[in-house]
Amino acid sequence: MVACPLHVIALTKEVNVKGYNYAHQILEDTCNGCASCAQVCPDGCISVFKVKVE
C-alpha cells in the first residue's frame, strides 16, 4: 500500500460493497503507529492505537 511507509499493509483482491479492496496487515511487528493508513482509508475503518505493555 502506497500510504504505508513501512509496507506493513497490503490490499487483498477481495472488494467490499463500495468496491474498495480490503486492507490486510502483513507485518504486525513492523508497524510504527504513524496512522498514514487510517488517514487515507476511504471507508474510515482503520484505527491505530497504542497497546500498553505491562
N, C-alpha and C positions, 0 to 999 in steps of 0.2 A: 504494500500500500504506500503510495507516494507520501501521504501525510505523516507516516511514522518514520522518524529519523533513524531508528534502530532496526527497522524491518521486523518488528515483533508481530505485526498483524498482516494477514493475507486475506484476500477476498475469495469466497467459495464460488463454485459455479452455480449454486442454487440462488434463486432470487425470491424476494418477498412479494407481497401483493402489490406493492408500489413499483416493482421492477428493479429494485436495488439488490445488489449482491450482499450476502451475509458476510460479516467480518469475523474472522477466527483468530484468536491469539495463539500463535505457534511457538513462541519463545517466552514462556511465563517468567523466567528468572531474569530476563534481559530488560524488561520494561523499566523505564526510569520515572514514570509518572508524569511526563510532560503534558499529557492531555491533548496533544495535537489531533489524535484520532477522534476524540469527543467533540472537538471544535468543528471538524469537517463532516461529521456523520449527518447525512441528510434526514434521518429519522430521529436523531437526538436520543438514541437508545444506548449509547456508550457512556458509562460513568467511570471516572477514575478517582480512586480514593486510596489513602494510605492505611495499611493494616498495622496496628500496634503489636509489636513482637515483645513478648514477655520472657 
